[in-house]
Amino acid sequence: MKKISLIITIICISTLLFGAYFYPDIRPGYGVTETGWLSDYFEPLRGTNLDTPLYIMEGEEEGATFLLMGGTHAREIGASMSAVTFIENAVVKVGRVIVIPFTNRSAASVNDTSTDQERLIRIDSKSGPRFIVYGDRRTDPVDQGEADPEVFVHYPSGMELEEGAEARNLNRNYPGKADGNGTQQLAYAIIQLIKQENVDFNLDMHESDTPRVVKMADGTDYYGGRLAYMLVCHTRGLEMGAFTVMMMEDNGIPMKLEESNVDYRGLSHREIGDNTDCISFLSESPNPGQDRNPEQKDVITDPEFPIEHRVGMHLNLINDLCETWNMFSDKQIMIENLPTHDELMENGLGNYLN
Amino acid sequence: MKKSVLFLLVALFALVAFAAEEVTVEEPVLITSGGQSPGALQMMVLAKGAKIDYVFEKNVTADYETLGDFNTIIIVAGASSKGLGAAGIDIDTEIERLTALVAAAKEKGLKIVLAQIEGATRRGSSSDLVIDVLIDSCDLMLIKEDADNDGKFTALSEEHNIKMLTFSKTSDARGLLTELFGH
């Protein structure tokens, strides 16, 4: 009995000292040709909870390199599950796709701090039960290596945000800093990957609240969904974005096109495009779990915004973005076996998970 | 029977009297933004697809050197705070630019087309301000159907006797452009 207590105490102390540990459950399909870690591009991440696995899917023919990112914000499960579904199903015929399904692995290792959503949500896959991980928006404070500042100051621009905790928000910290805090180093590592692998274009997948009118605790109505169904494009990608949203609409999912704001610093769609040759895009699907009323939401089978709809939106977008890329570039990319939105809606997400 | 014929004649007369004017638009076309949303860029993509002779200048001003060389200007209405921020201006400055631009375009004999191709999601007080500023000068409207969910464009079309062409999906506007410019 004493031994068990001692073991539990050691585990608790280790967790407090070193942060929670999370190793993603990903079961690659035939399309994955190589696996690696983000620390392959920035060694200081190795052995930390901010290092994260990545999956390389290389085609038979050379072509463009596309970086697909899910889990920048670990509670945005439509994004991480899109990346997982891609890894487990897609086959790249021409070009190369690098997928990071849990871009901020540290954030996936802790509960969502803004809601009481359960962290592990069961889904029945082809192999039986699996768990979707509903994490936090930000890096676990333990992995940050320093306390949150009172005011967040973006490096290197000096732009300030009132909420100091945004120092742990990966999508406020690009292009990162080699000798910075944990989240800055994570952003820096992603920039190194993009540079070293000569990534041509990338999509950072996200989720936002839904386009519903939400009754707030004080009785007022909140009109949500400003960001939902949005494709944000770096300035160099606007024409591509314009084509892509029209293709999305033609295929039944209208999206809004937005240009990346030049004054709001630290976001992937701005900084990746500004600091590398990569053309950067960011997408948003509607997650009921992010609606502003406080009670727990159904983040999987919501009748209007089920997980299949959100993953399907992202997978259709990936397909249309790649098709658009092919119109604009001599370096081609061709992906097969990617489930469509309609197939996901008909068969369920679990049928596309190994 | 006589009454029915009379009613039909009156209705036909009303239709002819109040029908919006037919407008012929010609190339070359200048495409610009009214509110700095990405809609203008989408219009450029559509014009390219329709093989129209166009120039895209998102922030063209009244003193644009070659304004007089164009036969038509398409102004894509849609206010975007991100777009305005990117251009380093606010909505008031944008309204000033547009007011001067349409006055200059009118003076130089350009046909002015007001387009709304981003639909209901690009409606709001700032976007409506742009529309209200342009409506007096415009010759033709190209409007995505769901942008007119509240009937604003239909009302403006009737009130100002301006022909309005509508389309369901943004990509459908390419076919309209092809027809309009006779390709």
Interface residues (C-beta under 8 A of the other chain):
Chain A: C233 T235 L238 E239 G241 A242 F243 V245 M246 M247 E249 D250 P254 K256 L257 E258 E259 S260 N261 V262 D263
Chain B: P38 G39 L41 Q42 M44 V45 S80 K82 G83 G85 A86 E118 G119 T121 R122 K169 T170 S171
